Amino acid sequence: MPAISLAKAPQPASTNPAQIRNFCIIAHIDHGKSTLADRMLGITEVVEARNMRAQYLDRMDIERERGITIKSQAVRLPWRSSIDGQEYILNMIDTPGHVDFTYEVSRSLAACEGAVLLVDCAQGIEAQTLANLYLAMENNLTIIPVLNKIDLPNAQPDKFAAELARLIGCQPEDCLRVSGKTGDGVAELLDQIVAQIPAPVGDPNAPARALIFDSVYDSYRGVVTYVRVVDGHLSPREQIQMFSTGVRHEALEVGVISPEPIAGKGLGVGEVGYLITGVKDVRQSRVGDTITTYNNPTKEALSGYKDPKPMVFSGLFPLDGADFPILREALDKLQLNDAALVYEPESSAALGFGFRCGFLGLLHMEIVRERLEREHKLNLISTAPNVVYNVTMDDGKSVRVTNPSEFPEGKVAAVLEPIVKSTILAPAEFIGTIMELCQDRRGILLGMDYISEDRVEIRYDLPLAEIVFDFFDQLKSRTKGYASLDYEEKGDAEGNLVKVDILLQGEAVDAFSAIVHRDKAYAYGVMMTGKLRELIPRQQFEVPIQAAIGARIIARESIRAIRKDVLAKCYGGDISRKRKLLEKQKEGKKRMKMVGRVEVPQEAFVAALATDADIEKIKAARKASQ
Amino acid sequence: MSLSFYVHIPYCIKRCGYCDFNTYTPSELQDGATLEIVSNDYIDAVLKELEFAPQQIVPTIFFGGGTPSLIPAKDLGRVIDEIKKRNGLTSDCEITLEANPDSVTLEKLESYIKVGFNRISFGMQSVMPHVLQVLDRTHNPANVEKAVSMARAVGFKSISVDLIYGTPGESLDDWRQTVEAALALDIDHISAYALIVETGTKLAAQIKRGDFAMPNDDLMAEMYLLVDQLCQEQGMSWYELSNWSKPGHECKHNIAYWRNQNWWGLGPGAHSHVDAKRFWNIKHPTAYKQKLFSGETVIAESENLTADQKRDEAIMLGIRMREGLLRSDLSSTQIQTLSTYGENGFVEMLQDRVLLTPTGRLIADRIVRELTF
């Protein structure tokens, strides 16, 4: 095996850039990236066989359970090429694999000269992989097409080799065929990485410039910042500076990951590694920023730095109001490791105290909520997610709305909503279904191409709000799970949008307000009032439930006053039984929230706001607690 | 302190489809046995249990079931005699017999009077044959009138009928006919209960299968308001949620339950309440007899009421009665809660007390929940 022991391999800070190859793996969830990475760790012997475990590089439980990578990593792999017999250092940069984290992906790509495009040869390329492939091509990365899982009985390597060849403009026979599971073809892949991907180029004598492509909070060591050095050199004990903020830190430790952290003498041109400065908050070490040295700072930052911008907002409220301080603490803690998460306290008449949280997208939102519930044992209600609107009033004032309750009263001149350019890949038989769905969701068709004989790429502009609602679930269910979706921001566009309020006995219930397209306002109103009529028990007076746009009522239901709530018989033996029943009902009573004079069981809020998946979760939790 | 007695007779010739009471048919207890066989030494067992009861004077005795009128007067009389001998009866002691209108004759009724009964309660339920059929009741509606006039003739001082409303298929007009027929009899007292479908009964299974559909709450409410109105018009006023009577004919025994006085239940599954302690007997008649004959206790479980529980029970029971709750027994929060119900017409706020209106009685449990939490 052409592995080299770490001690004999070229050392960090003194590796000739010509011996370095920096690459990432672009793949869809489930296409076997983590397994291939595991295999590379094994074959280069940086992890001994007896220490190997599945998804070695994925640290969080959620990553391992969901089989997805949320945060990236970089691993230094020494390798002797069997083509030229020379020693090389391969830096594998593991990119996150979801649409919400496109910006992080783009930074990981910017740290590489080449990318392995990994495609499951039983499934073919997916929308998200395609999007990342385009991103890599825009970054002028060398692409090595690889078909994975060739050991599967239903593999169709020839079909998908043709598909990949068409996409990247190579020959089908240029596609490597590997099995991450058996290890077949992995050594050849490493040789090809050396042969095809260019070595990094930089000026060792220029002022230092290093790109931050990831930043992770570690409870023992503080923030660990992953960098790729472009020019110059980073050394331990040196004063470094963040280009965007000018803030100075001492580099307490500089090292490489192989795959455990190894502190070293520094990092030179083209090298990839980590540094620790003792800061406690990832927001002080932001992905995309340029690190330079304080004594000899660069005048020019590396391009591409952006502040992460939350796209989706939702209110998170503890089911038990007493848990509010725990939620605050949990969010504070989570933010140390998640520069994209924003939140501010919110108080809802219906749900009590909670936080308005901003997320990169739906998956980000789900992950945050899941981590809060799992790691901090919280039970949360989340309000329906919404996007950011810009509302311009007749008097020219403009308001940024991240919560329907902020939607201004009065004459609205225009409402701008975010639009995304979306790409859907699916078998051709679903074209009609998909177009129908997109049309229904106010989509504008941009184009359609066959990527292989029976698979198409459909491009639509869609309002992000529609995607946030339930677009993805609908797409999956209408295409039997075959379609995949990716999207990227494409600015704002004016929409005919209105705020629909839901009123209980004339009082608006903030948690149920929504900003929707005018054509769908009525449907939303009917759906919500109908749902609440079923969920809210009869009260001692009649309770009208109305949906309204401003002062105009668009839908109405009513809960009639309660007529009967009594057991007719109450004799000797009934008394204990009846009292015990009352005592049991006391517990339920605690979970009632008052909306004006109307008692609403908490379950009604949860059920009205929850998705089907949420309801399943609640049922399961209830069953488990019984 | 006095002590009322309830005597449970756990036998019926046939089990009705809606019934989940602790009662057994002879064949359920012993294959091919007759009532005489299974009930043979039952009264002996009851008299054994009586030995455990405190010896306070007795204002009421109530024989319920089951079908007490299946047991000959001389046997029931042994229980009355023994209680009289041991505890003593008040001069106006009320002694009630629950009776099936089909199982009485003039001679039988006379014999019950002779052993001391002075009040009788007939299971009438409905006059509509289709309703009785759903309830799985066997009696002929015409028998009720006969039974009531015979009971009057032999000298029962107070006669009551039990009615059930809200049976699947019963219309408001069906119910009106039943109530009017009951009021046309020469009776002193009416109990009217909304049908409760208890899990495990034949009726529950029929409803689950879709044979019958339960009426909605609105119809049930209308039925309640109707019986209340018709009774009031006939000079029978409500004194407890499901009970109406002519003046002076309130059932003293039931009032003892609702006022949390001391009472002892004799028989399998019977409950007792003595000095803030509730306890109840094992349920099966055979086990009950065996234990008593071998000198063991038949108490299955007991509970000592806490101050909070006593207070909650007092509200839960008191609010169902004509006298309502005394303001002096309520906190200001409770008064506040009741005022809201007052504004919506469910409660009448008097100077010294708070009463439920007819619509308020219909949501009494809900109001109790708010008052006791």
Chai-1 contact restraints between the chains, C-beta under 6 A:
chainA,res_idxA,chainB,res_idxB,connection_type,confidence,min_distance_angstrom,max_distance_angstrom,comment,restraint_id
A,Q540,B,N344,contact,1.0,0.0,6.0,A-B,restraint_1
A,F541,B,N344,contact,1.0,0.0,6.0,A-B,restraint_2
A,I562,B,I363,contact,1.0,0.0,6.0,A-B,restraint_3
A,R563,B,D217,contact,1.0,0.0,6.0,A-B,restraint_4
A,R563,B,D218,contact,1.0,0.0,6.0,A-B,restraint_5
A,R563,B,A221,contact,1.0,0.0,6.0,A-B,restraint_6
A,K564,B,D217,contact,1.0,0.0,6.0,A-B,restraint_7
A,K564,B,M220,contact,1.0,0.0,6.0,A-B,restraint_8
A,K564,B,A221,contact,1.0,0.0,6.0,A-B,restraint_9
A,K564,B,L362,contact,1.0,0.0,6.0,A-B,restraint_10
A,D565,B,I363,contact,1.0,0.0,6.0,A-B,restraint_11
A,D565,B,D365,contact,1.0,0.0,6.0,A-B,restraint_12
A,D565,B,R366,contact,1.0,0.0,6.0,A-B,restraint_13
A,V566,B,L362,contact,1.0,0.0,6.0,A-B,restraint_14
A,V566,B,A364,contact,1.0,0.0,6.0,A-B,restraint_15
A,V566,B,D365,contact,1.0,0.0,6.0,A-B,restraint_16
A,A568,B,Y193,contact,1.0,0.0,6.0,A-B,restraint_17
A,A568,B,A194,contact,1.0,0.0,6.0,A-B,restraint_18
A,A568,B,S242,contact,1.0,0.0,6.0,A-B,restraint_19
A,K569,B,Y193,contact,1.0,0.0,6.0,A-B,restraint_20
A,Y571,B,Y257,contact,1.0,0.0,6.0,A-B,restraint_21
A,G572,B,Y6,contact,1.0,0.0,6.0,A-B,restraint_22
A,G572,B,Y257,contact,1.0,0.0,6.0,A-B,restraint_23
A,G572,B,G265,contact,1.0,0.0,6.0,A-B,restraint_24
A,G572,B,H271,contact,1.0,0.0,6.0,A-B,restraint_25
A,G573,B,H271,contact,1.0,0.0,6.0,A-B,restraint_26
A,S576,B,R278,contact,1.0,0.0,6.0,A-B,restraint_27
A,R579,B,E313,contact,1.0,0.0,6.0,A-B,restraint_28
A,Q585,B,R369,contact,1.0,0.0,6.0,A-B,restraint_29
A,K586,B,F373,contact,1.0,0.0,6.0,A-B,restraint_30
A,K589,B,F373,contact,1.0,0.0,6.0,A-B,restraint_31
